[in-house]
Amino acid sequence: MTGGSPTSLSAREHARTLLREAIVPGVVLYLLGSSLRFAIITVVALVVLNLSMDAATAVVGDYADNVVLGSLTLAFTGYLAVAGFPPALVVGVPVGGWLCFDGVQHLRHGETRDDLSVLYSHDGGPLTGILRALGARVLEPFRL
């Protein structure tokens, strides 16, 4: 998935990011022993997924990509459960459900990623600073 909103990147940077996020996993799969056909299918599927999420964000609004990803997660979990792997429900339903719920709530309330992004300052080195920043984030009030 892309790091920023589609409007924050130039078209060339966006295309480069999209291809990198699709080609790198395909190459890794191929190098780990998967067939070339499977690697190409993976690359195409990731490009389609990224484009659909970016299109949803552009048409509906920020966080619409969460709804798309959550819906696909729930659909794939249902497929796995019907295909004979019900343990997928333990992970797939909460993850997909949360992504859908979170995306819909942000869309309902008009929240964007830019509104919610907060820089956390911390003192200390890499280990203590990360723990302090994480503690500040966890202790912040939860809101929808």
C-alpha positions as CSV (number, residue, x, y, z in Angstrom):
1,M,0.0,0.0,0.0
2,T,1.2,3.5,-0.7
3,G,2.6,5.6,2.1
4,G,0.7,8.8,1.3
5,S,-2.5,9.8,-0.3
6,P,-2.6,9.6,-4.1
7,T,-2.8,13.3,-4.4
8,S,0.3,13.9,-2.3
9,L,2.6,12.1,-4.8
10,S,3.3,13.0,-8.3
11,A,2.0,10.6,-10.9
12,R,5.5,9.3,-11.7
13,E,6.4,8.8,-8.0
14,H,3.0,7.1,-7.5
15,A,3.6,4.7,-10.4
16,R,7.1,3.9,-9.2
17,T,5.8,3.2,-5.7
18,L,3.0,1.1,-7.0
19,L,5.3,-1.0,-9.1
20,R,7.9,-1.4,-6.4
21,E,5.3,-2.6,-3.9
22,A,4.1,-5.2,-6.4
23,I,7.3,-6.3,-8.1
24,V,9.5,-6.7,-4.9
25,P,7.1,-9.4,-3.4
26,G,6.9,-11.1,-6.8
27,V,10.7,-11.3,-7.2
28,V,11.1,-12.5,-3.6
29,L,8.5,-15.3,-4.2
30,Y,10.3,-16.3,-7.4
31,L,13.7,-16.3,-5.7
32,L,12.3,-18.4,-2.8
33,G,11.3,-21.1,-5.3
34,S,7.8,-20.3,-6.5
35,S,7.1,-20.7,-10.2
36,L,7.4,-17.7,-12.5
37,R,3.6,-18.0,-13.3
38,F,2.8,-17.7,-9.5
39,A,5.1,-14.7,-9.1
40,I,3.5,-12.9,-12.1
41,I,0.0,-13.6,-10.8
42,T,1.1,-12.1,-7.4
43,V,2.5,-9.0,-9.0
44,V,-0.7,-8.5,-11.1
45,A,-2.9,-9.1,-8.1
46,L,-1.0,-6.6,-6.0
47,V,-1.1,-3.9,-8.7
48,V,-4.9,-4.4,-9.0
49,L,-5.3,-4.3,-5.2
50,N,-3.3,-1.1,-5.0
51,L,-5.1,0.5,-7.9
52,S,-8.5,-0.4,-6.4
53,M,-7.6,1.0,-3.0
54,D,-6.3,4.2,-4.5
55,A,-9.4,4.5,-6.7
56,A,-11.6,4.0,-3.6
57,T,-9.7,6.7,-1.8
58,A,-9.9,9.1,-4.7
59,V,-13.7,8.6,-5.2
60,V,-15.0,8.1,-1.7
61,G,-12.5,9.7,0.6
62,D,-9.6,8.9,2.9
63,Y,-9.9,5.6,4.7
64,A,-12.0,4.0,1.9
65,D,-9.0,1.8,1.3
66,N,-9.5,0.3,4.7
67,V,-13.0,-0.7,3.8
68,V,-11.8,-2.2,0.5
69,L,-9.0,-4.2,2.3
70,G,-11.3,-5.2,5.1
71,S,-14.0,-6.4,2.7
72,L,-11.4,-8.4,0.7
73,T,-10.1,-9.9,4.0
74,L,-13.6,-11.0,5.0
75,A,-14.3,-12.4,1.6
76,F,-11.0,-14.4,1.6
77,T,-11.6,-15.6,5.1
78,G,-15.1,-16.8,4.1
79,Y,-13.6,-18.6,1.1
80,L,-11.0,-20.3,3.4
81,A,-13.7,-21.3,5.9
82,V,-15.9,-22.8,3.1
83,A,-12.9,-24.5,1.5
84,G,-12.2,-26.4,4.7
85,F,-9.9,-24.2,6.8
86,P,-12.2,-22.8,9.6
87,P,-9.2,-21.7,11.8
88,A,-8.9,-18.8,9.3
89,L,-12.0,-17.3,11.0
90,V,-10.1,-16.7,14.2
91,V,-7.8,-14.2,12.5
92,G,-9.6,-13.1,9.4
93,V,-13.0,-12.0,10.9
94,P,-11.5,-9.7,13.6
95,V,-8.9,-8.2,11.2
96,G,-11.3,-7.7,8.3
97,G,-14.1,-6.6,10.6
98,W,-11.8,-4.0,12.3
99,L,-10.6,-2.6,8.9
100,C,-14.2,-2.2,7.7
101,F,-15.4,-0.7,11.0
102,D,-12.5,1.6,11.2
103,G,-12.8,2.8,7.6
104,V,-16.5,3.4,7.8
105,Q,-16.2,5.3,11.1
106,H,-13.5,7.6,9.7
107,L,-15.6,8.1,6.6
108,R,-18.7,8.9,8.6
109,H,-17.0,11.4,10.8
110,G,-14.9,13.0,8.0
111,E,-11.6,12.2,9.5
112,T,-8.5,12.1,7.3
113,R,-5.0,10.7,7.9
114,D,-3.6,14.2,7.9
115,D,-6.0,15.2,10.7
116,L,-5.1,12.2,12.8
117,S,-1.3,12.1,12.3
118,V,0.5,13.3,15.4
119,L,4.2,13.5,15.7
120,Y,5.3,12.0,19.0
121,S,8.4,13.6,20.4
122,H,10.5,11.6,22.9
123,D,13.6,11.8,24.8
124,G,16.2,9.1,25.0
125,G,17.9,6.7,22.7
126,P,16.4,4.2,20.3
127,L,15.2,1.8,22.9
128,T,13.8,4.1,25.6
129,G,12.6,6.7,23.1
130,I,10.5,4.2,21.1
131,L,9.0,2.9,24.4
132,R,8.2,6.5,25.5
133,A,6.6,7.4,22.2
134,L,4.6,4.1,22.2
135,G,3.5,4.8,25.8
136,A,2.4,8.3,24.9
137,R,0.3,6.9,22.0
138,V,-1.3,4.1,24.1
139,L,-2.2,6.5,26.9
140,E,-3.7,9.0,24.6
141,P,-7.6,9.0,24.8
142,F,-9.2,6.6,22.3
143,R,-11.7,8.3,20.0
144,L,-13.5,7.4,16.8
